[in-house]
Amino acid sequence: MTEYPLLYSFNKFQKWKIILTNKRSYIMSRVSELQSLVDDTKMEMEKFYEKGNKAAGTRARKGLQDLKKLAQDIRLEIQSKKNAE
């Protein structure tokens, strides 16, 4: 299970507010990372298919492999959270 760092120690309500904020920013960072990979891979695929740039094809394949790995990591996080509840 992923640990979310707690930077402050306040009363119970404030502590939960910080934890929830950290979880939201962690989730949004994963979404941003996924979106960035998709955008970069799309750009490389366009260069490969439309302009015939062979090096872009290599970068596109690498981007797709990175997407696969990130998706698997996120999938495992979701599964572990689901099983923990």
Phi, psi and omega in degrees: 000141182284134176266137177253122185294137177254118187271337186230161175233106180238198177291172188303316181296313181295323179298314179294324178298318179293317179299314179296321177297318178296321179296315180298315181291327176295314180297315181294328178292324177294319178296317179297320179296317178297314180297320179296317178297319179298314181298315180296317181293322178300316181297317179293323178294322177297318178298320182291309185284323185271326184250353179072023180283108184293325178295327177294328176297320177296315179295324178295317179297320178295318178299319178295322177294319177296321176299317180300315181294315180296317179299320179294318178299314180295319179300317179293323176298316180297315181298317180293323177295318179297317181288335180285338183276000000 
